[in-house]
Amino acid sequence: MGKVAKSISGSPAPPVARLSWSDVLGKRVREGDWAEQAVSTYAKVEEAVEAGQWELAAQLVDYTMEEAKVVYVVYQVWTEGFLDWLRQEDVGEEELAAELGRLRDLLAFPDGEPYEPKPRWDALAAAAGLLANRLRAFEVDRAAAIAAVSELRESWRQLHDRGADFQAGLLTFVARRFGEPRLEDCYRFVLEPYLQERYRPFDVRERPYEETVYRNLYLSFEAMRAHLCGPERAGNLEFEEDDERLVLRFDPCGSGGRMQRGDGVEGTPSRAEPPYEFGVTRGRYDWAWNEEGVCYYCAHCCFALERWPAEQWGHPVRVVDSPLYPDESTGERPKQCTWTIYKSLDAIPPEAYERIGLNKPEA
């Protein structure tokens, strides 16, 4: 307690990060330019601890849970949607239970417990709340605080990665049970209600495209930090900007990219290989960039970020360059995934439409 008290009694220093309320997004956000947004929130917690900014560190711990919540909730909504679609297609409860049990055992946590998300999410929330309270009360020193932050991130990584893999497993079951082309029907059934809510602000019939760019880019940073992108699985991203484009790069993406490359943390192989054998496209489809080798999970980016919004209001939300398996996602130098947000509708190239089976609309 004495060391902590001493660290907060000196001259105040500028905060290592700032949190504020965004009226545009209707939520709390991390402030900072786009290069700053590419830095992991977990790294910002550690910086705040090292600087003795204990209340800020506590708020940033809270914010890691706000970021994680976005992904956690999406995976729960999608899981329910996939199961509803399968039941609608007359998959019996016995067959469904057998496949769910197989996936949960296949995706067991490192401690051997089968994949069940809710208990782990509750434990993560409790650990984050306790750490934040201890930081606020100066009940933890720097070394212990940083160790606790690392444990928090690792707990989220274990839960997050299995949540993503579970979606890939369900999509693979759909493709094997009904044929790969039926994945489009499944995507539409599961994702459209979610997209109608989350992506409605990008509808250019309601507001000019240029007014959507900030929301689009901030939500991209927020989501991909939560996916724990980057080789250290901390949520660090790469960013570049020019006159026409804003580009995010992931090395790898913490969900589909990790699936294709294999899990470097746990030492498990590509999810396209045994014992997982999760599917990649063998045909060419508008909902998967008309490419072979797109992992079924990654194809949701094509449908959700490009094909569906282009159908609805005439333009993709983000243009994605997803590595193909195995040629681009394995080997010594696998290709990075990129998301490109164009600053104007005019800047979106015709090729972005053509590869998803559409033509660029007239101005």
C-alpha distance (Angstrom), angle and dihedral (degrees) to the residues before:
residue distance angle dihedral
M1 . . .
G2 3.79 . .
K3 3.80 94.0 .
V4 3.77 91.5 49.2
A5 3.82 93.1 47.7
K6 3.80 90.0 50.1
S7 3.81 91.2 51.3
I8 3.80 92.7 56.2
S9 3.79 96.4 44.6
G10 3.81 97.3 68.5
S11 3.79 129.9 84.3
P12 3.81 113.3 -49.1
A13 3.79 115.5 -107.5
P14 3.81 128.1 -156.5
P15 3.81 110.7 -86.5
V16 3.79 114.6 -99.4
A17 3.81 88.8 -133.7
R18 3.78 137.8 5.4
L19 3.78 129.1 -138.4
S20 3.78 121.8 -161.7
W21 3.79 142.3 159.6
S22 3.81 117.2 -93.8
D23 3.78 115.8 -150.6
V24 3.80 88.2 -168.6
L25 3.80 93.4 58.3
G26 3.79 97.8 26.8
K27 3.79 92.5 -131.1
R28 3.79 145.3 78.1
V29 3.80 114.3 -75.8
R30 3.77 140.9 -175.8
E31 3.77 111.3 -110.8
G32 3.80 125.0 -140.5
D33 3.77 140.2 90.8
W34 3.78 120.5 -66.5
A35 3.81 93.9 -92.8
E36 3.80 87.7 55.5
Q37 3.80 90.9 49.3
A38 3.81 88.9 59.7
V39 3.82 90.4 67.2
S40 3.80 118.8 95.5
T41 3.80 116.2 -104.1
Y42 3.80 88.2 -137.1
A43 3.81 87.9 58.5
K44 3.79 88.5 51.9
V45 3.81 90.6 52.9
E46 3.79 89.6 53.8
E47 3.81 91.5 47.6
A48 3.80 90.4 51.8
V49 3.81 91.2 50.1
E50 3.80 91.7 49.3
A51 3.82 89.5 50.1
G52 3.80 91.8 49.6
Q53 3.82 91.1 -117.0
W54 3.78 93.7 142.7
E55 3.79 101.2 167.1
L56 3.79 90.8 47.4
A57 3.80 89.6 48.9
A58 3.81 89.1 52.3
Q59 3.80 92.2 50.1
L60 3.78 90.9 48.4
V61 3.82 90.0 52.1
D62 3.79 86.8 54.2
Y63 3.77 89.0 49.5
T64 3.82 93.2 53.4
M65 3.79 85.7 62.2
E66 3.80 91.4 49.4
E67 3.80 88.5 54.6
A68 3.80 93.6 44.8
K69 3.81 91.1 47.4
V70 3.81 90.9 64.8
V71 3.80 92.4 59.3
Y72 3.80 96.1 36.6
V73 3.80 93.1 53.4
V74 3.81 92.5 45.5
Y75 3.80 91.2 54.2
Q76 3.80 92.0 49.7
V77 3.81 92.0 48.5
W78 3.80 91.6 48.0
T79 3.80 93.1 47.5
E80 3.80 90.8 53.8
G81 3.79 89.8 46.6
F82 3.80 94.3 50.7
L83 3.79 90.9 49.4
D84 3.82 91.3 48.4
W85 3.82 90.1 50.9
L86 3.79 92.3 49.1
R87 3.80 91.5 50.0
Q88 3.80 89.4 47.8
E89 3.81 87.1 55.0
D90 3.81 89.4 54.9
V91 3.78 98.8 -106.0
G92 3.79 103.2 160.9
E93 3.79 122.9 -122.0
E94 3.79 92.5 -116.8
E95 3.81 92.9 54.2
L96 3.79 90.9 43.7
A97 3.80 93.4 49.4
A98 3.79 91.0 49.8
E99 3.81 92.5 52.9
L100 3.81 93.6 44.6
G101 3.79 90.1 50.0
R102 3.79 91.3 49.2
L103 3.81 92.2 51.2
R104 3.80 93.7 46.0
D105 3.79 91.1 52.3
L106 3.81 92.4 43.8
L107 3.82 90.2 51.8
A108 3.79 96.4 44.2
F109 3.80 117.5 155.3
P110 3.81 119.1 -105.6
D111 3.82 88.8 -97.2
G112 3.80 89.6 59.8
E113 3.80 98.0 -106.9
P114 3.83 113.9 137.0
Y115 3.79 116.9 -110.0
E116 3.81 108.8 -82.8
P117 3.81 110.8 151.2
K118 3.80 105.0 -163.7
P119 3.84 99.8 65.0
R120 3.82 91.1 46.7
W121 3.81 92.1 48.1
D122 3.79 91.0 50.8
A123 3.80 91.1 49.0
L124 3.81 90.8 48.5
A125 3.79 91.5 50.8
A126 3.81 91.4 49.4
A127 3.81 92.0 49.1
A128 3.81 92.2 48.5
G129 3.79 92.3 48.2
L130 3.80 92.4 48.8
L131 3.80 92.5 48.8
A132 3.80 92.1 49.0
N133 3.81 91.1 50.0
R134 3.79 92.0 49.3
L135 3.79 91.0 49.7
R136 3.79 90.9 51.1
A137 3.79 91.8 49.1
F138 3.85 94.1 46.0
E139 3.79 89.1 -121.1
V140 3.80 96.6 136.9
D141 3.79 132.7 56.0
R142 3.78 125.7 -133.7
A143 3.80 97.9 -94.9
A144 3.80 93.7 47.8
A145 3.80 91.7 44.9
I146 3.80 93.6 52.1
A147 3.81 90.8 46.4
A148 3.81 89.1 51.7
V149 3.81 91.4 50.2
S150 3.80 89.5 52.1
E151 3.81 90.8 50.3
L152 3.80 90.1 49.3
R153 3.79 92.1 52.3
E154 3.80 91.8 46.7
S155 3.81 91.5 51.3
W156 3.79 90.1 51.5
R157 3.81 91.3 46.2
Q158 3.78 92.1 54.7
L159 3.80 92.0 48.9
H160 3.80 95.6 40.6
D161 3.79 95.8 49.6
R162 3.77 93.4 50.2
G163 3.79 90.6 46.8
A164 3.80 90.2 55.6
D165 3.80 92.6 44.5
F166 3.79 90.5 50.1
Q167 3.81 90.4 58.6
A168 3.81 90.0 50.0
G169 3.78 90.0 49.7
L170 3.80 92.6 51.7
L171 3.81 91.6 48.0
T172 3.80 90.0 50.4
F173 3.80 89.8 51.9
V174 3.81 89.5 51.8
A175 3.81 92.4 50.7
R176 3.80 94.6 47.2
R177 3.77 93.8 44.2
F178 3.82 98.6 44.7
G179 3.81 106.8 12.9
E180 3.78 130.4 -91.8
P181 3.84 96.3 -87.5
R182 3.82 89.9 62.5
L183 3.79 89.8 67.9
E184 3.80 87.5 84.0
D185 3.81 91.3 59.9
C186 3.79 89.2 47.9
Y187 3.81 93.2 49.1
R188 3.78 91.4 50.0
F189 3.78 93.8 48.9
V190 3.80 94.6 47.2
L191 3.80 103.8 33.8
E192 3.80 106.1 35.3
P193 3.84 96.8 75.0
Y194 3.81 89.8 48.7
L195 3.80 92.3 46.5
Q196 3.80 93.3 48.1
E197 3.80 88.3 60.1
R198 3.80 103.7 35.8
Y199 3.81 99.2 38.1
R200 3.79 101.8 37.3
P201 3.85 91.0 100.0
F202 3.83 87.8 64.9
D203 3.81 91.8 61.5
V204 3.83 105.4 119.6
R205 3.79 89.5 -156.5
E206 3.81 86.8 70.7
R207 3.82 102.0 37.6
P208 3.80 137.8 3.3
Y209 3.79 115.7 -84.9
E210 3.80 92.9 -119.6
E211 3.82 90.0 60.6
T212 3.81 90.4 59.5
V213 3.80 97.6 54.5
Y214 3.82 97.4 85.4
R215 3.81 92.7 49.5
N216 3.78 91.2 45.5
L217 3.78 95.1 51.6
Y218 3.80 97.0 40.9
L219 3.81 92.5 50.7
S220 3.81 88.5 48.4
F221 3.80 92.1 54.7
E222 3.80 91.8 44.6
A223 3.80 94.5 50.3
M224 3.78 96.3 44.1
R225 3.80 93.3 47.5
A226 3.80 85.6 54.6
H227 3.80 90.4 50.3
L228 3.83 86.7 60.1
C229 3.78 96.1 -126.4
G230 3.76 122.7 -172.4
P231 3.81 136.4 61.8
E232 3.81 92.5 -77.0
R233 3.83 91.2 48.6
A234 3.79 90.3 -128.6
G235 3.81 99.9 121.3
N236 3.80 100.5 -97.8
L237 3.79 116.5 151.6
E238 3.79 137.5 -171.3
F239 3.80 119.6 -123.5
E240 3.77 137.2 -173.6
E241 3.78 134.8 170.2
D242 3.78 137.6 -164.6
D243 3.78 134.8 169.4
E244 3.79 93.6 -74.0
R245 3.79 108.0 23.3
L246 3.78 146.9 48.3
V247 3.80 111.0 -156.8
L248 3.81 130.5 -166.3
R249 3.81 119.3 -167.3
F250 3.79 127.4 -164.3
D251 3.80 124.0 -158.8
P252 2.93 87.2 -153.2
C253 3.77 120.6 -11.0
G254 3.79 103.9 -125.5
S255 3.80 93.9 -126.7
G256 3.81 118.2 31.7
G257 3.80 95.6 12.9
R258 3.79 91.9 53.1
M259 3.80 89.6 47.2
Q260 3.78 92.3 56.1
R261 3.81 97.8 41.5
G262 3.79 96.8 40.0
D263 3.77 129.4 -113.9
G264 3.79 110.5 -66.6
V265 3.79 93.2 -173.9
E266 3.79 97.5 54.3
G267 3.79 96.6 26.9
T268 3.80 95.8 -122.8
P269 3.82 124.7 144.4
S270 3.78 132.6 -109.4
R271 3.78 111.4 -62.6
A272 3.79 87.9 -124.9
E273 3.82 88.3 66.0
P274 3.83 132.2 66.6
P275 2.94 134.5 -41.1
Y276 3.83 88.6 28.3
E277 3.81 104.8 33.2
F278 3.79 93.4 -179.4
G279 3.77 111.4 178.2
V280 3.79 134.5 -97.5
T281 3.79 123.0 -170.5
R282 3.79 117.1 -83.7
G283 3.78 93.5 178.8
R284 3.80 132.2 48.2
Y285 3.79 119.2 -104.4
D286 3.79 137.7 171.7
W287 3.81 88.7 -125.6
A288 3.83 91.2 57.5
W289 3.83 102.4 43.3
N290 3.82 89.8 -95.7
E291 3.80 88.6 -83.8
E292 3.79 132.3 129.7
G293 3.80 116.6 -130.1
V294 3.82 98.9 40.3
C295 3.79 109.5 142.7
Y296 3.79 110.9 -122.6
Y297 3.78 91.8 -120.9
C298 3.83 92.9 50.8
A299 3.80 90.3 50.0
H300 3.80 88.8 70.8
C301 3.83 86.9 71.3
C302 3.79 89.6 59.2
F303 3.79 92.8 48.2
A304 3.81 97.8 40.4
L305 3.80 101.2 36.8
E306 3.79 101.4 32.9
R307 3.80 121.7 10.3
W308 3.81 100.0 40.1
P309 3.83 98.1 44.4
A310 3.82 90.4 43.8
E311 3.80 88.3 54.1
Q312 3.79 92.2 47.1
W313 3.79 102.9 45.1
G314 3.75 108.5 -2.6
H315 3.80 108.4 -95.1
P316 3.82 141.8 65.9
V317 3.79 116.6 -107.8
R318 3.80 93.5 -143.1
V319 3.79 129.5 2.4
V320 3.79 110.7 -133.0
D321 3.80 129.7 -158.1
S322 3.79 103.5 -164.0
P323 3.82 120.5 -173.8
L324 3.79 114.9 -114.6
Y325 3.79 122.9 -128.3
P326 2.97 125.2 -87.3
D327 3.81 106.0 -6.4
E328 3.82 98.4 50.6
S329 3.79 103.0 25.6
T330 3.81 103.1 50.0
G331 3.79 136.3 53.4
E332 3.78 131.5 57.6
R333 3.81 96.2 -49.7
P334 3.79 109.9 29.5
K335 3.77 118.0 -170.5
Q336 3.79 119.6 -100.1
C337 3.79 121.7 -123.2
T338 3.81 114.5 -121.5
W339 3.78 135.0 -162.8
T340 3.81 117.0 -158.8
I341 3.79 123.5 -163.5
Y342 3.78 112.6 -169.2
K343 3.78 118.5 -143.7
S344 3.79 93.5 -137.2
L345 3.78 138.5 18.2
D346 3.80 90.0 -117.0
A347 3.81 90.3 59.2
I348 3.83 94.1 58.7
P349 3.82 104.1 100.6
P350 3.82 121.5 -128.3
E351 3.82 89.0 -118.6
A352 3.81 89.7 67.2
Y353 3.80 88.0 64.6
E354 3.78 98.8 37.0
R355 3.80 95.0 57.1
I356 3.82 89.5 58.9
G357 3.80 93.7 47.3
L358 3.80 98.9 -97.7
N359 3.78 139.5 104.4
K360 3.78 124.3 -125.3
P361 3.82 108.9 -101.5
E362 3.76 120.8 -118.5
A363 3.81 113.3 -97.9
